[in-house]
Amino acid sequence: DLFQEWREGFPASKLRLNILETKVHDEGRLCALRDTLLYFPTSQNWAHRRPVIVDDFKGEHIGGAMTDGNERGTYWRTQDGVSEARIQIDLAPLPPPAPGERPPGHPVGRITIFWRYFPGKFTVELFYDTEWFLAHEGEGASPEYQRTDFAMNRLATSMRMHVYQRDPDTPIGILQVRISGVRAGLVPYMYNPYDPWIASSGAMIDTEEGFTIDSNVQSYWMSAHATNDIEIILDLFTVYRAYDLAVYFGFKPDREEYWIAVNLTGPWTRMEMTSGDTPGLVSLREIGEGFEIQYLKVRILNGFKDSEELLGTSIRDMAVYLFRNWARNTSATADSVWDYDPDWIVSGDSRRWVSRFDTSVAELTLDLGRAINVAGISIEFQWGCGWLVLSYKVYEEDDWTQAVFETGKFDGLLELPNTMHLKARHFRLEMREPLVRIWHPDTPGQPRTERPIFSLLDWQVFEHPGGGGVFGIQSLDGLHYNTLAFGLREPGQWILASENEILTTDLGEPADAALDEWIHFVITFSTVKVVASTRHTEVRFYRNGAPFGEARTFTQPLDRLAVPNETRLVFGIRSSAHDLPDAGEWPPSRSSLHPSLREADVPEEGKWPAPNDAVK
């Protein structure tokens, strides 16, 4: 709530406000204190000379003595042997309320009871509007002053007390009752005994899983109000080949620019960014083939202007994507929709798609906008299914190819392994056997009205960006080669690559994704047997001096890469014959690659790749 108040009073010389947890807003976690107002009792006594109603008294000391202003002389008391008493004081009458408003009341800031005899247990109640409410309960009184004193901030028109004897030998007696008014006042002095809060720039990248935008986006860096001409530079500490950028603002500036570079001294390249459905989140306007980056710079030309001049531009997260989710901000459709747009599952925020009420079979399709090499798909269900089929195709006119057919219980996050490779632009997800049944919103809780339903929160498709040769040996024309390659089939995997896979082999070792140290690689080729025009070659691999993978023996032509003065070393590519601008065209028949190096358009027996090959 934007306004909070405490109506129970207390004595104090200092107040400390501890904020245990800040609230999550659209702009991130935010808490701001606008003002603090204190209420103090006044010297005005609403009870002075007001009529008193008591149910018992002794002698001439009647109830009116409690409100005559004399705190040490006259008093009221009960007769001997009376164990409890009730007292009521009605405050001055007030004018009637205005139509539609609550009745007026006397603001009560403090009640002080001067006891003639120490009481037992007692309660104090106040009346306002149409009801009594408990204001205080206690037992006895302060031994030094023989009085009860408590503060509050309440409206009241009457007060009543219920008092019990302390013991059979002590009567109930009261010298005076004071009901003080209230005045409001500002805090005379405020200070923060702790270190001042600083909106750290580190809050923009405080993820636990690398530079991703879906981490802790509630913390943020913030500038001063309406500050212009600010530069925020993110240093990745090394040069990466990235595919997408994202900056997640809390309070977005009026005008900003985005630049990237591989050296801090430049040259800097300006990147065009655009906003999506998620407020404050901007990403690249167009995703290309990737770019080199070590530094990301955000230039805030005109900062955020707060109408109250308190808040400034804030950045919740900055992200550099090395592997792009190609489904983000693409197009999704469904054959069943219940006011929850299918495009929301690729928006990157928390919105969801929901099928129509009472749906047992549903179908979702996804168009990435272009064909990519896919290695990794994740689908997050809110309300899942027990049967699903995932299919894909490259062109709209193609037939669907089934990638996954599963039965079981699919609820929550379903992640398909990144070892499942395919090339696709279009995906289709078919679902049956819904796991969840809900009531219709118009008839909640009505027995036997639950119906099945599906819902998806997120759909992500990741590209296998491919790898390349590190070093090797090739023929002069590059049509024959033995090259150590990284990430060619699986991300982070080392393999030996060769034309038509004549010596190609997976080394069988786990992905080497970190690459956080220098690596020394050795490959040895040893002829173990010659038969006619062929030779048998044993290949061994060593990483940092230790055997890496298993030794393999291959059969190859006798003169392959063995003719003097007909071979050369190659670095950074499988072979020089692959150094063509259209080498990655699809289908491969469209590229300028030599026919002997092209993949088949579709896997066929006798061609490369074969249907059972891992590369498709």
C-alpha positions in Angstrom: 0.0 0.0 0.0 1.1 3.5 -0.7 -0.2 4.8 2.7 0.4 3.0 6.0 -0.3 4.0 9.5 0.1 2.8 13.1 -2.6 4.0 15.4 -1.2 2.4 18.6 1.0 4.9 20.4 4.2 4.4 22.4 6.8 6.4 24.2 10.0 6.9 22.2 12.9 9.2 21.6 14.0 7.6 18.3 12.2 5.6 15.7 13.8 3.1 13.3 12.1 1.8 10.1 13.4 -1.5 8.9 12.3 -2.5 5.4 12.6 -6.3 5.3 11.7 -6.8 1.7 11.0 -4.4 -1.1 8.0 -4.9 -3.4 8.3 -6.1 -7.1 7.0 -3.5 -9.5 6.9 -3.4 -13.3 10.2 -1.5 -13.1 11.9 -3.9 -10.7 12.1 -4.0 -6.9 11.5 -0.5 -5.6 10.8 1.2 -2.3 10.7 4.9 -1.7 9.6 6.8 1.4 7.7 9.9 0.5 7.0 11.4 3.9 6.7 10.5 7.6 4.2 12.2 9.9 4.1 11.7 13.7 1.0 12.3 15.9 1.5 13.8 19.4 -0.9 14.2 22.3 -2.0 17.7 23.1 -2.8 19.4 26.4 -6.5 19.6 25.4 -8.6 17.3 27.7 -11.7 16.0 26.0 -12.9 14.5 29.4 -12.7 17.8 31.4 -16.0 18.3 33.3 -17.8 15.8 31.1 -20.5 13.7 32.7 -19.5 10.4 34.2 -21.7 7.3 34.7 -20.7 4.8 37.4 -22.5 1.8 38.7 -21.2 2.2 42.3 -19.8 4.9 44.6 -19.3 5.6 48.3 -20.1 8.7 50.2 -19.8 12.2 48.7 -17.0 11.3 46.3 -19.1 10.8 43.2 -18.1 9.9 39.7 -17.8 13.6 38.6 -14.6 13.8 40.6 -12.8 11.9 37.9 -13.2 14.7 35.4 -13.0 17.9 37.6 -9.3 18.5 36.7 -8.0 17.8 40.2 -5.4 15.1 40.0 -4.4 14.9 43.7 -7.5 15.9 45.7 -11.0 14.7 45.1 -11.6 11.2 43.9 -14.2 8.5 43.2 -14.2 5.1 44.8 -16.5 2.1 45.2 -18.1 0.9 48.4 -16.3 -1.6 50.5 -16.6 -5.2 49.3 -17.4 -4.2 45.7 -15.1 -6.4 43.4 -15.6 -4.6 40.1 -16.9 -1.4 38.6 -17.9 0.1 35.3 -17.3 3.8 34.3 -18.4 5.6 31.2 -17.5 9.2 30.1 -19.3 10.7 27.2 -17.4 13.4 25.3 -18.8 16.6 24.0 -21.5 16.2 21.3 -20.5 16.8 17.7 -22.5 18.0 14.7 -24.2 15.4 12.6 -22.2 13.9 9.6 -22.6 15.1 6.1 -24.6 12.9 3.8 -22.7 9.7 2.8 -19.8 10.4 5.3 -18.9 8.8 8.6 -19.8 10.8 11.7 -17.2 13.1 13.2 -15.3 12.1 16.3 -12.9 13.6 18.8 -9.3 12.7 17.9 -7.9 10.9 20.9 -4.1 10.9 21.3 -3.6 9.8 24.9 -5.5 8.5 27.9 -4.1 9.0 31.4 -5.8 7.4 34.5 -4.7 8.6 38.0 -5.5 5.9 40.4 -6.5 6.5 44.0 -5.9 2.8 44.8 -4.0 0.3 42.7 -6.4 -1.6 40.5 -6.5 -5.2 39.5 -7.2 -6.1 35.9 -9.0 -3.5 33.8 -10.0 -2.7 30.2 -10.5 0.7 28.4 -12.8 0.9 25.4 -13.7 3.7 23.0 -16.9 4.2 21.1 -17.0 5.6 17.6 -19.7 5.5 14.9 -21.7 2.5 15.8 -19.4 0.2 17.9 -17.1 -0.1 20.9 -13.5 -1.2 20.4 -10.8 -2.2 22.8 -8.2 0.6 23.3 -6.2 -0.9 26.2 -6.2 -3.7 28.8 -3.9 -4.0 31.7 -3.4 -4.9 35.4 -2.1 -2.6 38.2 -0.4 0.7 37.6 3.1 2.2 37.5 4.4 2.0 41.1 6.2 5.3 40.9 3.3 7.5 39.8 0.3 5.2 40.5 -1.2 5.8 37.1 -1.9 4.2 33.7 -0.7 6.1 30.6 -1.0 5.0 27.0 -1.1 6.8 23.6 -3.0 6.2 20.3 -4.5 8.0 17.4 -8.2 7.2 17.3 -11.5 8.9 16.9 -14.0 8.5 19.7 -17.2 10.0 21.2 -17.3 8.0 24.5 -14.9 6.0 26.8 -15.8 3.2 29.2 -13.8 1.2 31.7 -14.3 -2.1 33.4 -12.1 -2.3 36.6 -11.6 -5.2 39.0 -10.3 -5.1 42.6 -6.6 -5.7 43.2 -7.5 -7.7 46.4 -10.5 -7.9 48.8 -9.0 -5.3 51.1 -8.3 -2.6 48.4 -11.3 -0.7 47.0 -11.4 0.6 43.4 -10.7 4.3 43.3 -9.8 6.9 40.6 -8.5 10.5 41.1 -8.7 11.7 37.5 -9.1 10.6 33.9 -7.6 12.7 31.1 -8.5 12.1 27.4 -6.0 14.2 25.4 -6.4 15.4 21.9 -4.0 14.9 18.9 -1.8 17.1 16.8 0.3 16.1 13.8 3.9 17.1 13.2 6.8 16.4 10.9 9.8 14.4 12.1 12.2 17.0 13.5 15.3 15.1 12.2 15.9 12.0 10.1 19.2 10.2 9.4 20.4 6.8 8.1 22.8 5.2 10.5 23.9 2.7 7.8 25.9 3.1 4.6 23.8 5.0 2.0 22.1 2.9 -0.7 23.9 2.9 -4.0 22.3 1.5 -7.2 25.2 -0.6 -8.2 26.0 -1.2 -11.9 26.7 -4.8 -10.9 23.0 -5.3 -10.4 22.5 -5.3 -14.1 24.4 -8.6 -14.5 23.9 -10.4 -11.2 22.7 -13.6 -12.8 23.9 -17.0 -11.6 23.8 -18.5 -15.1 26.0 -16.2 -17.2 24.8 -13.2 -19.2 21.1 -14.1 -19.5 18.2 -11.8 -19.2 15.9 -14.2 -17.3 17.8 -14.0 -14.0 17.4 -11.5 -11.2 15.8 -8.6 -13.1 14.4 -7.0 -9.9 17.7 -5.4 -8.9 19.0 -2.5 -11.0 21.3 0.4 -11.5 19.7 3.8 -11.4 21.0 7.3 -12.4 20.0 10.5 -10.7 16.8 12.2 -11.9 16.8 13.4 -15.5 20.5 12.8 -15.9 21.7 13.1 -19.6 24.8 12.1 -21.4 25.6 8.9 -19.5 27.7 6.0 -20.9 27.3 2.5 -19.4 29.9 0.0 -20.8 29.7 -3.8 -20.3 33.1 -5.6 -20.6 32.9 -9.3 -21.4 36.7 -9.6 -20.8 37.2 -11.4 -24.1 35.9 -11.3 -27.7 32.8 -13.4 -28.4 30.8 -14.1 -31.5 27.3 -13.2 -30.4 23.9 -13.3 -32.1 21.7 -11.0 -30.1 21.7 -8.2 -27.5 19.2 -7.2 -24.8 18.9 -4.4 -22.4 16.1 -4.5 -19.8 15.2 -1.0 -18.5 13.1 -0.3 -15.4 12.6 3.4 -16.1 13.5 3.8 -19.7 15.3 6.9 -20.9 13.7 9.3 -23.4 16.5 8.7 -25.9 19.4 6.3 -26.0 21.9 4.6 -28.4 23.6 1.2 -28.4 27.2 0.5 -29.6 29.5 -2.5 -29.7 33.3 -2.9 -30.1 36.1 -5.4 -29.7 38.5 -2.7 -28.4 37.7 -0.1 -25.8 39.4 2.5 -28.0 37.1 1.6 -31.0 36.0 1.6 -33.6 32.5 1.4 -32.2 29.6 0.0 -34.3 26.0 1.3 -33.6 23.4 -1.4 -33.2 19.7 -0.8 -34.0 17.5 -2.0 -31.1 13.7 -2.2 -30.8 11.1 -2.8 -28.1 8.9 -5.8 -27.9 5.8 -6.8 -25.9 7.7 -6.7 -22.5 7.8 -3.2 -21.2 11.4 -1.9 -20.9 13.0 -4.8 -22.8 14.8 -3.9 -26.0 16.7 -6.3 -28.3 18.3 -6.2 -31.8 15.9 -5.0 -34.5 17.3 -7.7 -36.9 19.2 -10.9 -36.1 21.9 -11.5 -38.6 24.7 -14.0 -38.9 26.5 -12.9 -35.7 29.0 -10.3 -34.8 32.1 -10.0 -32.7 31.8 -8.2 -29.4 33.7 -7.6 -26.1 32.2 -4.2 -25.2 28.5 -3.2 -25.1 27.9 0.5 -24.6 24.6 2.1 -23.8 24.6 5.9 -24.3 21.7 7.6 -22.4 21.3 10.9 -24.3 18.1 12.0 -22.5 17.4 10.4 -19.2 14.1 9.4 -17.6 12.2 12.3 -16.2 10.1 11.6 -13.1 7.2 13.9 -12.5 8.2 14.2 -8.9 11.9 14.6 -9.7 12.9 11.6 -7.6 13.7 8.7 -9.9 16.1 8.4 -12.9 16.9 6.0 -15.7 17.3 2.4 -14.4 18.7 -0.7 -16.1 17.7 -4.1 -14.7 19.8 -6.3 -16.9 22.1 -6.4 -19.9 22.6 -9.5 -22.0 24.8 -10.7 -24.8 23.5 -13.9 -26.3 26.0 -16.4 -27.7 23.3 -18.9 -28.6 20.1 -17.3 -29.7 16.6 -18.4 -28.9 15.2 -18.2 -32.5 11.6 -18.5 -31.3 11.6 -15.2 -29.4 9.3 -12.6 -30.9 8.4 -14.9 -33.9 5.0 -16.1 -34.9 3.0 -18.8 -33.1 -0.5 -20.0 -34.0 -3.0 -22.4 -32.5 -6.1 -24.2 -33.5 -7.6 -23.5 -30.1 -7.4 -20.2 -28.3 -9.2 -18.9 -25.2 -8.3 -15.2 -25.0 -4.6 -16.0 -24.5 -2.7 -15.2 -27.7 -0.3 -18.0 -28.9 2.3 -15.4 -29.7 2.7 -14.9 -25.9 4.6 -18.2 -25.6 7.5 -16.6 -27.7 7.3 -13.1 -26.2 10.0 -13.8 -23.5 7.8 -12.7 -20.6 5.5 -14.6 -18.2 2.4 -14.5 -20.4 0.9 -17.8 -21.6 -1.2 -19.5 -24.3 -4.4 -21.3 -23.1 -6.5 -23.6 -25.2 -10.3 -23.3 -25.3 -12.2 -24.6 -22.3 -13.0 -28.3 -22.8 -10.2 -29.1 -25.2 -8.7 -32.7 -25.4 -6.7 -32.3 -28.6 -4.7 -29.1 -29.5 -2.1 -28.1 -32.1 0.4 -25.2 -31.9 2.6 -24.1 -34.9 5.7 -22.0 -34.8 7.3 -20.0 -37.7 10.9 -18.9 -37.1 10.9 -16.7 -40.2 13.9 -18.5 -41.6 15.4 -22.0 -41.7 18.1 -22.6 -39.1 20.2 -25.5 -37.8 18.4 -26.5 -34.6 20.2 -28.1 -31.7 18.0 -27.8 -28.6 14.3 -27.1 -28.0 12.6 -26.4 -24.7 8.9 -26.2 -24.1 7.4 -25.1 -20.8 3.9 -26.4 -19.9 1.6 -24.8 -17.4 -1.1 -27.4 -18.0 0.5 -30.3 -19.8 -0.4 -33.5 -21.7 0.2 -37.2 -21.7 0.9 -37.5 -25.4 2.8 -35.3 -27.8 4.2 -35.2 -31.3 6.7 -32.5 -32.4 7.2 -32.2 -36.2 9.2 -29.8 -38.4 9.7 -28.7 -42.0 11.8 -26.2 -43.9 9.4 -24.9 -46.5 5.7 -24.3 -46.2 4.9 -26.7 -49.0 7.0 -29.5 -47.5 5.4 -32.4 -45.6 5.9 -32.5 -41.9 8.8 -34.7 -40.6 8.3 -36.2 -37.1 11.1 -35.3 -34.7 9.6 -36.5 -31.4 6.8 -38.8 -30.5 6.4 -39.4 -26.7 3.8 -40.6 -24.2 4.1 -40.1 -20.5 3.5 -37.1 -18.3 4.7 -33.8 -19.8 4.2 -31.0 -17.2 6.5 -28.1 -16.4 9.8 -27.9 -18.5 10.4 -30.3 -21.3 13.9 -30.0 -22.8 14.9 -31.9 -25.9 18.7 -32.7 -26.1 20.9 -30.5 -28.2 22.3 -33.7 -29.8 19.0 -33.9 -31.8 19.8 -31.9 -34.9 17.5 -30.8 -37.6 17.1 -27.9 -40.1 13.8 -26.3 -39.9 11.7 -23.1 -40.1 8.3 -24.4 -39.2 7.4 -26.5 -36.1 4.2 -28.2 -35.1 3.3 -29.4 -31.6 0.4 -31.8 -31.3 -1.0 -32.5 -27.8 -3.5 -35.0 -26.5 -4.5 -36.5 -23.1 -4.6 -33.3 -21.1 -3.4 -33.6 -17.5 -5.4 -30.8 -16.0 -9.2 -30.1 -15.7 -10.5 -26.8 -14.5 -13.8 -25.1 -13.7 -15.1 -22.5 -16.0 -14.6 -19.0 -14.6 -18.4 -18.4 -14.7 -19.1 -21.5 -12.5 -16.3 -21.9 -10.1 -16.6 -24.8 -7.7 -19.7 -26.3 -9.3 -19.5 -30.1 -9.0 -18.9 -32.2 -12.2 -18.3 -29.1 -14.4 -14.5 -29.5 -14.7 -13.2 -29.7 -18.3 -9.8 -30.5 -19.8 -7.5 -27.7 -21.0 -3.9 -27.1 -22.2 -1.5 -24.2 -21.5 2.0 -23.3 -22.6 4.2 -20.7 -20.9 7.3 -20.7 -23.2 8.7 -22.3 -26.3 12.4 -21.9 -27.1 14.3 -23.0 -30.2 18.1 -22.9 -30.1 20.5 -22.8 -33.1 23.5 -25.1 -33.5 25.8 -22.3 -34.7 28.2 -24.8 -36.2 31.9 -25.1 -35.6 34.9 -25.1 -37.8 38.4 -26.4 -38.3 41.1 -25.5 -35.9 44.2 -26.9 -37.7 44.9 -29.8 -40.1 46.5 -30.9 -43.3 45.0 -30.7 -46.7 45.7 -31.2 -50.4 46.7 -28.2 -52.4 43.1 -27.7 -53.7 41.5 -28.4 -50.3 39.4 -31.3 -51.6 41.1 -33.8 -49.3 41.8 -32.9 -45.7 42.3 -34.2 -42.1 41.4 -31.4 -39.8 40.8 -31.1 -36.0 37.4 -29.3 -35.7 35.6 -27.9 -32.7 31.8 -27.7 -32.3 31.2 -29.1 -35.8 28.6 -31.6 -34.9 27.9 -30.9 -31.2 28.6 -27.7 -29.3 31.9 -27.9 -27.5 32.8 -31.3 -29.1 36.2 -32.1 -30.7 36.2 -34.3 -33.8 38.5 -35.2 -36.7 36.9 -33.9 -39.9 37.6 -35.2 -43.4 36.0 -35.1 -46.9 33.1 -37.4 -47.3 33.8 -38.5 -43.7 36.5 -40.9 -44.8 38.4 -40.4 -41.6 35.8 -38.4 -39.7 35.5 -39.6 -36.1 33.9 -38.4 -32.8 36.5 -38.5 -30.1 33.9 -39.7 -27.6 34.9 -37.1 -24.9 32.5 -34.7 -23.1 31.9 -31.3 -24.5 34.8 -28.9 -23.9 32.5 -25.9 -23.5 34.6 -23.8 -21.1 37.8 -23.3 -23.1 39.2 -21.3 -20.2 42.8 -22.4 -20.7 45.3 -22.9 -23.4 45.1 -26.3 -25.0 47.9 -28.3 -26.7 46.5 -30.8 -29.2 48.5 -33.5 -31.1 47.2 -35.9 -33.7 49.3 -38.7 -35.0 48.8 -40.8 -38.2 50.5 -44.2 -38.4 50.3 -46.6 -41.3 49.8 -50.1 -39.9 49.2 -52.0 -43.1 49.2 -51.5 -46.9 46.9 -53.6 -49.1 47.1 -53.0 -52.9 46.1 -49.4 -53.4 44.9 -48.8 -49.9 46.5 -48.3 -46.5 45.2 -48.8 -43.0 46.0 -45.7 -40.8 45.9 -45.6 -37.0 44.9 -42.2 -35.6 45.6 -41.2 -32.0 44.8 -37.9 -30.2 46.5 -36.2 -27.3 45.2 -33.2 -25.3 47.8 -31.5 -23.0 50.1 -34.5 -23.3 47.5 -37.1 -22.3 45.6 -39.5 -24.5 42.2 -38.1 -25.6 39.6 -40.4 -26.9 40.3 -43.8 -28.3 42.7 -44.7 -31.1 41.0 -45.4 -34.4 42.1 -47.3 -37.5 40.8 -46.2 -41.0 41.2 -47.4 -44.5 42.0 -44.8 -47.1 43.6 -44.5 -50.6 47.3 -45.2 -50.6 48.2 -41.8 -52.1 45.6 -39.7 -50.1 47.5 -36.8 -48.5 50.8 -38.7 -49.0 52.2 -37.3 -52.2 55.4 -35.2 -51.6 54.9 -31.4 -52.1 51.2 -31.8 -52.6 50.0 -31.0 -49.0 49.9 -28.0 -46.8 48.8 -26.9 -43.3 45.4 -25.3 -42.8 44.2 -23.2 -39.8 40.8 -21.9 -38.8 38.8 -23.8 -41.4 38.3 -27.4 -42.4 39.9 -26.8 -45.8 40.5 -23.9 -48.1 37.9 -25.3 -50.4 35.3 -24.4 -47.8 36.4 -20.7 -47.8 33.5 -19.6 -49.9 30.9 -16.9 -49.0 28.0 -19.2 -49.9 29.4 -22.4 -48.4 26.5 -22.5 -45.9 23.7 -22.2 -48.4 20.7 -24.6 -48.0 20.0 -26.8 -49.7 23.7 -27.6 -50.4 23.2 -27.8 -54.1 22.8 -24.0 -54.1 26.3 -23.4 -52.8 29.5 -23.1 -54.8 31.2 -25.9 -52.9 32.9 -28.5 -55.0 30.3 -31.3 -55.6 32.5 -33.8 -53.7 32.3 -31.6 -50.5 28.5 -30.9 -50.6 26.1 -32.6 -48.3 23.1 -34.3 -49.9 20.0 -32.2 -49.9 18.2 -35.0 -48.1 19.8 -38.0 -46.3 20.0 -41.0 -48.8 21.8 -44.3 -48.8 25.1 -44.0 -50.6 25.3 -40.3 -50.1 26.6 -38.1 -47.3 25.0 -37.8 -44.9 23.4 -41.2 -44.6 20.0 -41.4 -42.8 21.6 -42.7 -39.7 24.2 -40.0 -39.6 24.2 -37.5 -36.7 24.4 -34.6 -39.0 21.2 -33.7 -40.9 
